[in-house]
């Protein structure tokens, strides 16, 4: 494992601090979640101690992220297959016998995951009961628990869903994983709802019998085979999406709402979401908020923006804009006597019109939208038209 660069370390620390601030997570709470000493966290945040890769991995895993995703880097941070183990907790914690059996089920799952054949590419399983148990760790508010667990369900390599009753959490995590494209191993009983059985999630289902009151029975060999399949999927796909960070989404969304709406509450109401979700879309990594295509289209309609702009695909990645901007520079450089203010105005006006047409094309305007790049002759015509309009609207002199 090679060392991280200074730039990567700075990015990691900055991202961690931003997450802590947005979630109102103290250093003491982060220490409890990560197992990293609070004094070490303080020195890392203050930039007075260079963090080890292992500590950075623990700190980001504590808030539900993989360090490799934050840095868009896999070579310098090592490899393990991160799994999120979702089980019922809140209702079970009230029954000592059920809580004990749940702990036994979790232990058995972890034992299978730690099989020696996985030593070279190990599984690392996170179970919320070890860190945010409703009885043993009541200090963590609901909002923090939701964001952390949603982060894991959206960004980890796979999920294990223990579909025992009663639970109001596992169904949510099943759908979060579905939208994020995260595969799942599901332990399911007889009588599982058709809603759960018909889910779109990429799953490997293993049936169990019994209950948390009478004891849970499942086949360890089937579970081992499921872990082997998860490992195969991970190896097959691990490099495919390594640069899929979308880090510009929150910044672009905040800037657009500030400029075009001015009210977060009003914008959230127009979208049809709680304002806390809007804040998460602006503050969290987009893999956590993961807005649907329908929500993105509604945002674009309200803000009169291009969806590509909102998700970070700015003009620098648009071939029409790249060529048009290049031709504008060539025209502006080669044409003597230009009024710089007018030249810049026509470029900015064209850019705004182009982005607006892309954001909300009607059937009529879509056919008429100029889909070819601007050439020097086009800029020249636009300039002459603009200067002619300016001349005709100028106030007559009194002298």
C-alpha positions in Angstrom: 0.0 0.0 0.0 1.6 3.3 -1.1 1.3 6.6 0.8 -1.3 9.1 0.0 -0.2 12.5 -1.4 -0.5 15.7 0.5 -3.4 16.7 -1.8 -5.3 13.5 -1.1 -4.8 13.9 2.7 -6.0 17.5 2.5 -9.1 16.5 0.5 -9.9 13.7 3.0 -9.6 15.9 6.0 -11.6 18.7 4.4 -14.3 16.3 3.4 -14.4 14.7 6.9 -14.7 18.1 8.6 -17.5 19.1 6.3 -19.4 15.9 7.1 -18.9 16.3 10.8 -20.2 19.9 10.6 -23.2 19.1 8.5 -24.2 16.2 10.7 -23.3 18.0 13.9 -21.1 15.1 14.8 -18.6 15.8 17.7 -15.1 14.5 17.8 -16.1 12.4 20.9 -19.0 10.8 19.0 -16.8 10.2 15.9 -14.3 8.5 18.2 -17.1 6.2 19.6 -18.2 5.3 16.0 -14.7 4.8 14.6 -12.5 3.4 17.4 -10.0 6.2 16.7 -8.9 8.0 19.8 -10.5 11.4 20.2 -7.1 13.2 20.7 -5.9 11.6 17.4 -9.0 12.9 15.7 -8.4 16.4 17.1 -4.8 16.4 15.8 -5.9 15.2 12.4 -8.6 17.9 12.1 -6.1 20.6 13.2 -3.6 19.3 10.6 -1.0 18.8 13.4 -0.7 15.1 12.7 -0.5 13.3 9.4 -3.2 10.6 9.5 -2.5 7.0 8.6 -4.5 5.4 5.8 -6.0 3.0 8.3 -7.2 5.8 10.5 -8.7 7.7 7.6 -10.5 4.5 6.5 -11.9 4.0 10.0 -13.1 7.6 10.3 -14.9 7.6 6.9 -16.4 4.2 7.5 -17.7 5.6 10.8 -19.8 8.1 8.8 -20.7 5.6 6.2 -18.2 6.1 3.4 -15.3 4.3 1.8 -12.1 6.3 1.7 -11.5 5.1 -1.9 -14.8 6.7 -3.0 -14.0 10.0 -1.3 -10.6 10.2 -3.0 -11.7 8.4 -6.3 -8.6 6.3 -5.6 -8.2 2.6 -5.0 -4.5 1.9 -5.4 -3.3 3.8 -2.3 -5.9 2.7 0.2 -5.9 -1.1 -0.1 -8.8 -3.5 -0.7 -11.5 -5.0 1.5 -15.1 -5.7 0.7 -17.3 -3.5 2.9 -20.6 -4.9 3.9 -23.5 -3.3 5.8 -25.5 -5.8 8.0 -29.0 -4.5 8.4 -31.2 -6.1 11.1 -34.2 -5.1 13.3 -32.9 -3.3 16.4 -35.2 -0.9 18.2 -38.1 -3.3 18.9 -35.8 -6.3 19.5 -33.7 -4.3 22.0 -36.7 -4.3 24.4 -36.8 -8.1 24.6 -33.7 -9.6 26.3 -34.2 -13.0 24.7 -34.7 -11.7 21.2 -31.7 -9.3 21.6 -29.5 -12.2 22.6 -30.6 -14.4 19.7 -30.1 -11.4 17.3 -26.5 -11.1 18.6 -26.0 -14.8 18.0 -27.2 -14.5 14.4 -24.9 -11.6 13.8 -22.0 -13.6 15.3 -22.7 -16.5 12.9 -22.8 -14.2 9.9 -19.5 -12.6 10.8 -17.9 -16.0 11.3 -18.9 -17.1 7.8 -17.6 -13.9 6.4 -14.2 -14.4 8.1 -13.7 -17.8 6.5 -10.0 -18.3 5.7 -10.6 -18.5 1.9 -11.4 -14.8 2.0 -8.1 -13.8 3.7 -6.5 -12.1 0.6 -9.6 -10.0 0.0 -11.4 -9.9 3.4 -14.9 -8.9 4.2 -15.4 -6.1 6.6 -18.9 -6.1 8.1 -20.6 -3.2 9.9 -23.5 -3.8 12.1 -25.3 -0.7 13.6 -25.9 -2.7 16.8 -22.2 -2.5 17.6 -22.1 1.3 17.5 -25.6 3.0 17.5 -27.6 0.4 19.5 -30.8 2.1 20.7 -30.2 1.0 24.3 -26.4 1.0 24.6 -25.9 4.1 22.5 -29.0 6.3 23.0 -26.9 9.6 22.6 -27.0 9.5 18.8 -30.1 11.4 17.5 -32.3 9.9 14.8 -31.0 12.2 12.1 -27.4 11.1 12.6 -28.3 7.4 12.6 -30.4 7.8 9.5 -27.7 9.6 7.5 -24.9 7.2 8.6 -26.9 4.1 7.9 -28.2 5.5 4.6 -24.6 6.3 3.6 -23.6 2.7 4.2 -26.6 1.3 2.3 -25.7 3.6 -0.6 -21.9 3.3 -0.8 -20.8 0.0 0.7 -20.0 -2.9 -1.6 -23.0 -5.0 -0.5 -25.7 -5.4 2.1 -26.9 -8.3 4.3 -30.5 -7.9 5.2 -31.8 -10.0 8.0 -35.5 -9.8 7.3 -36.8 -10.8 10.8 -39.8 -9.2 12.4 -40.4 -6.7 13.8 -38.5 -4.2 11.7 -39.1 -0.9 10.0 -35.5 -0.4 8.9 -34.6 -3.3 6.7 -37.3 -2.5 4.1 -35.9 1.0 3.7 -32.3 -0.3 3.3 -33.6 -2.7 0.7 -34.9 0.2 -1.4 -31.9 2.4 -0.8 -29.6 -0.4 -2.1 -31.9 -0.9 -5.1 -31.6 2.7 -6.1 -27.9 2.7 -5.6 -27.2 -0.5 -7.5 -25.9 -2.3 -4.4 -26.2 -6.1 -4.3 -27.7 -7.8 -1.2 -27.7 -11.1 0.6 -31.1 -11.5 2.2 -32.0 -13.9 5.0 -35.8 -14.3 4.6 -38.4 -16.3 6.4 -41.5 -18.0 5.1 -44.3 -15.5 4.7 -42.1 -12.6 3.5 -44.2 -9.9 1.9 -44.7 -9.9 -1.8 -43.5 -6.3 -1.8 -40.1 -7.5 -0.5 -40.0 -10.6 -2.6 -40.7 -8.5 -5.8 -38.1 -5.9 -5.1 -35.7 -4.9 -7.9 -32.6 -5.2 -5.7 -29.9 -7.6 -7.0 -30.2 -10.2 -4.3 -29.2 -13.7 -3.2 -32.0 -15.0 -0.9 -31.4 -17.5 1.8 -34.3 -18.9 3.7 -34.3 -19.2 7.5 -36.7 -20.8 9.9 -37.7 -20.0 13.4 -37.9 -16.7 15.1 -35.9 -14.5 17.5 -37.9 -15.9 20.3 -37.6 -19.6 19.4 -34.2 -19.5 17.7 -33.0 -18.8 14.0 -31.9 -21.6 11.8 -30.2 -21.2 8.3 -27.7 -23.0 6.2 -24.2 -21.8 6.7 -23.1 -23.4 3.4 -25.7 -21.3 1.5 -24.4 -18.2 3.2 -20.8 -19.1 2.3 -21.8 -19.5 -1.3 -23.5 -16.1 -1.2 -20.3 -14.5 0.1 -18.4 -16.1 -2.8 -20.8 -14.6 -5.3 -20.5 -11.2 -3.7 -16.7 -11.4 -3.9 -17.0 -12.4 -7.6 -19.2 -9.3 -8.3 -16.8 -7.1 -6.4 -13.8 -8.3 -8.3 -15.6 -8.0 -11.6 -16.9 -4.4 -11.1 -14.5 -2.7 -8.6 -12.7 -0.5 -11.1 -15.6 0.2 -13.3 -17.1 3.2 -11.3 -14.0 4.4 -9.4 -14.3 8.0 -10.8 -18.1 8.3 -10.3 -17.9 10.9 -7.6 -20.3 13.6 -8.7 -18.8 16.0 -6.1 -20.1 19.1 -7.9 -23.8 18.3 -7.4 -24.4 19.8 -3.9 -22.4 23.0 -4.8 -24.3 23.5 -8.0 -27.6 22.9 -6.4 -27.0 25.3 -3.5 -25.8 28.0 -5.9 -28.8 27.6 -8.2 -31.3 27.6 -5.3 -29.6 30.7 -3.8 -29.7 32.5 -7.1 -33.1 31.4 -8.5 -35.2 30.6 -5.6 -33.8 32.2 -2.5 -35.7 30.1 -0.1 -34.7 26.5 0.8 -38.1 25.9 2.5 -40.0 27.0 -0.6 -37.8 25.0 -2.9 -38.2 21.9 -0.8 -42.0 22.3 -0.8 -42.0 22.7 -4.6 -40.0 19.5 -4.9 -42.3 17.7 -2.5 -39.5 16.7 0.0 -38.7 17.6 3.6 -36.2 20.4 3.9 -33.8 18.1 5.7 -33.5 16.1 2.4 -32.7 19.2 0.5 -30.0 20.0 3.0 -28.6 16.5 2.6 -28.6 16.9 -1.2 -26.5 20.1 -0.7 -24.2 18.9 2.1 -23.8 15.2 1.6 -22.0 13.2 -1.1 -24.6 12.6 -3.9 -24.3 8.8 -3.4 -26.0 9.4 0.0 -28.8 11.7 -1.1 -29.1 9.9 -4.5 -32.0 11.9 -5.9 -34.2 10.1 -8.4 -34.5 11.0 -12.1 -37.9 12.4 -11.4 -36.6 14.7 -8.6 -33.7 15.8 -10.9 -36.2 16.7 -13.6 -38.3 18.7 -11.1 -35.2 20.6 -9.9 -34.3 21.4 -13.4 -37.8 22.7 -14.2 -38.0 24.9 -11.0 -34.5 26.3 -11.4 -34.5 26.5 -15.2 -31.2 24.6 -15.2 -29.8 21.8 -17.2 -29.7 18.4 -15.3 -26.2 17.9 -16.5 -25.1 21.2 -14.8 -26.8 20.1 -11.6 -25.0 16.8 -11.4 -21.6 18.3 -12.1 -21.4 17.7 -15.8 -20.5 21.4 -16.5 -19.8 23.1 -19.7 -16.3 21.9 -19.7 -17.6 18.4 -20.5 -20.1 19.6 -23.2 -18.6 19.3 -26.7 -21.0 22.0 -28.1 -19.9 24.4 -25.5 -16.2 23.5 -25.8 -16.2 24.2 -29.6 -18.4 27.2 -29.3 -16.2 28.8 -26.6 -13.1 28.0 -28.7 -14.6 29.7 -31.8 -15.6 32.7 -29.6 -12.1 33.1 -28.4 -10.7 32.8 -31.9 -13.3 35.4 -33.2 -12.6 37.8 -30.3 -8.8 37.6 -30.8 -8.9 37.9 -34.6 -11.5 40.7 -34.9 -10.1 44.3 -34.3 -12.1 47.0 -32.7 -14.5 44.9 -30.7 -16.3 46.3 -27.7 -15.2 43.8 -25.0 -18.4 44.2 -22.9 -20.6 43.5 -25.9 -18.5 40.5 -26.9 -18.7 39.0 -23.4 -22.4 39.7 -23.2 -23.3 37.8 -26.4 -21.3 34.9 -25.3 -22.9 34.8 -21.8 -26.4 35.2 -23.4 -25.8 32.4 -25.8 -24.6 30.1 -23.0 -27.6 30.9 -20.8 -30.0 30.3 -23.7 -28.3 27.1 -24.6 -28.4 25.8 -21.1 -32.1 26.8 -20.7 -33.1 25.0 -23.9 -31.3 21.9 -22.8 -33.0 22.1 -19.4 -36.6 22.4 -20.6 -37.1 21.5 -24.2 -40.7 21.5 -25.4 -41.6 19.4 -28.4 -41.5 22.6 -30.6 -38.4 24.2 -29.2 -36.5 21.0 -29.1 -36.8 20.7 -32.9 -35.7 24.3 -33.3 -32.9 24.3 -30.8 -29.5 24.9 -32.3 -27.6 21.7 -31.7 -24.5 22.6 -33.7 -21.6 24.6 -32.2 -21.3 28.3 -32.8 -18.7 29.3 -35.4 -16.8 32.6 -35.8 -19.4 33.9 -38.4 -22.2 33.2 -35.9 -20.5 35.2 -33.2 -19.9 38.0 -35.7 -23.6 38.2 -36.7 -24.7 38.1 -33.1 -22.2 40.9 -32.3 -23.4 43.1 -35.1 -27.0 42.5 -34.2 -26.3 43.5 -30.6 -24.4 46.6 -31.5 -27.1 47.7 -33.9 -29.8 47.3 -31.2 -27.6 49.2 -28.7 -27.2 52.0 -31.2 -30.9 52.3 -32.0 -31.9 52.4 -28.3 -29.2 54.9 -27.3 -30.7 58.2 -25.9 -30.2 61.2 -28.3 -27.7 63.8 -27.2 -29.0 67.2 -25.9 -26.2 69.1 -27.6 
